[in-house]
Amino acid sequence: MKREIKKYPDPVLKEKARPIEAITPEVRALAEDMLETMYESEGIGLAAPQVGESVRLIVVDVTGPEVRAEPRVIVNPEIVCSEGEITSDEGCLSVTAMRSEVCRSATCTVKGLDLDGNPVEIAADGVLSVCLQHEIDHLDGVLFIDRISRLKRTLYDAKVKKWQRQGKKA
């Protein structure tokens, strides 16, 4: 089932998500809904807080949104190693009408669990590395706009306030 994507400045996007204690049927259903939501929204990654669930769960598929060949679900993901630096153009399904250059680690290693409770380790570079870092940031209440220049952020915040006064969704 496709879920509503929470938009900035929804408070759930600023919360630190809580760890998932047990992989239940509800967690599996949430992961399935998140994949469907991500694909239907033409994204390559989605974190549970973006659909209003403040738990540590992400889904990614950098082959998407057209191909959908490598869906990955990671429970309680954490970055255990990162190296180098890369600047890339980022956007976000929760941050409407904004893209910006963001500096991140060029490579990262992420550990977590799959939906069967098995350990998962992903050594990533390129788009996958950026996507994993972006989604894990969401679990810590950090948006990509928290990583851009103060000027760009101020301009975006002013645009969002204007939309809110006009009754438009950000």
C-alpha positions in Angstrom: 0.0 0.0 0.0 1.4 3.4 -1.0 1.8 5.7 2.0 1.7 9.4 2.3 5.2 10.9 2.2 5.8 13.4 5.0 7.0 16.8 3.7 9.4 19.2 5.4 8.8 20.8 7.9 6.8 17.9 9.4 8.2 17.3 12.9 8.6 13.5 12.4 11.4 14.3 9.9 13.5 15.9 12.7 13.1 13.1 15.2 15.8 10.5 15.9 14.2 7.2 15.0 14.1 4.3 17.5 15.7 0.9 16.9 13.5 -1.9 15.8 13.5 -4.5 18.6 11.9 -7.4 16.7 11.1 -8.0 13.0 7.4 -8.5 13.2 4.8 -8.9 10.5 4.1 -5.2 10.9 7.7 -4.3 10.2 7.6 -6.5 7.1 4.4 -4.8 5.9 6.0 -1.4 6.6 9.0 -2.4 4.4 6.7 -3.6 1.6 4.7 -0.4 1.8 7.9 1.7 1.8 9.2 -0.1 -1.4 5.8 0.5 -3.1 5.8 4.2 -2.0 9.4 4.7 -3.1 8.8 3.2 -6.6 5.5 5.0 -7.2 7.1 8.3 -6.1 10.1 7.6 -8.5 12.6 7.6 -5.7 15.7 5.5 -5.1 15.6 5.5 -1.3 13.1 6.0 1.5 13.4 6.0 5.3 10.6 5.0 7.7 10.3 8.6 9.2 9.4 9.8 5.7 6.2 7.8 5.9 5.5 8.9 9.5 7.1 5.9 11.3 9.9 6.9 13.6 11.8 3.6 13.4 15.2 2.6 12.0 14.2 1.1 8.7 15.3 2.1 5.2 14.7 0.8 1.6 16.9 1.6 -1.4 17.1 0.6 -5.0 19.5 2.7 -7.0 18.5 0.8 -10.2 15.1 2.5 -9.9 12.7 3.9 -10.3 12.3 2.4 -13.7 14.2 -0.9 -13.5 13.6 -1.9 -9.9 16.2 -4.7 -10.0 17.9 -4.4 -6.6 15.5 -3.6 -3.8 17.2 -3.6 -0.4 15.6 -3.4 3.0 17.9 -2.7 5.9 16.7 -2.8 9.5 18.6 -0.8 12.1 21.3 0.3 9.5 24.4 2.0 10.7 27.5 3.3 8.9 30.5 1.5 10.3 33.1 2.9 8.0 33.4 5.8 5.5 36.2 7.3 3.4 36.9 10.0 0.9 34.7 12.8 -0.2 32.2 13.2 -3.1 29.9 16.0 -4.0 26.7 15.1 -5.7 23.3 16.6 -6.7 20.7 15.5 -4.2 17.0 15.8 -3.9 14.5 14.2 -1.5 10.9 13.0 -1.6 10.3 14.9 1.6 11.8 18.1 0.4 9.7 19.5 -2.4 11.1 21.4 -5.3 14.7 21.5 -4.0 17.9 20.0 -5.3 21.4 20.9 -4.2 25.0 19.8 -4.2 25.8 17.9 -1.0 29.2 16.7 0.2 29.3 13.2 1.6 31.8 10.3 2.0 32.8 8.7 -1.3 32.5 5.2 0.1 30.8 3.7 3.1 30.1 0.4 4.7 26.7 -0.1 6.3 25.7 -2.9 8.6 22.2 -3.9 9.7 19.7 -6.7 9.4 17.5 -8.1 6.6 13.8 -8.9 7.1 14.7 -12.4 8.2 17.0 -11.0 11.0 20.2 -12.0 9.2 23.2 -9.7 9.4 23.7 -7.5 6.2 26.9 -5.7 5.3 27.0 -3.4 2.3 30.3 -1.9 1.0 29.1 1.0 -1.2 30.5 3.7 -3.5 29.0 6.1 -5.9 25.2 6.6 -6.0 24.6 3.7 -3.5 27.0 5.2 -1.0 25.3 8.6 -1.3 21.8 7.0 -1.1 22.6 5.0 2.0 24.1 8.0 3.8 21.1 10.1 2.8 18.6 7.6 4.1 20.5 6.9 7.4 20.6 10.7 7.9 16.8 10.6 7.9 16.9 8.1 10.8 18.9 10.7 12.8 16.5 13.5 12.0 18.9 15.1 9.4 17.7 16.2 6.0 20.0 17.0 3.1 19.0 20.6 3.4 20.8 20.5 6.8 24.0 19.9 4.9 23.7 22.8 2.4 24.9 26.4 2.7 23.1 28.7 5.1 22.1 31.0 2.2 20.5 28.2 0.2 18.7 26.9 3.3 17.4 30.3 4.2 16.0 30.8 0.7 14.4 27.4 0.7 12.8 28.0 4.2 11.4 31.3 3.0 9.9 29.5 0.0 8.3 26.9 2.2 6.8 29.6 4.5 5.3 31.3 1.5 3.7 28.1 0.3 2.3 27.5 3.8 0.8 31.0 3.8 -0.8 30.3 0.4 -2.2 27.0 1.7 0.0 25.0 -0.6 1.7 21.8 0.4 5.5 22.1 0.5 
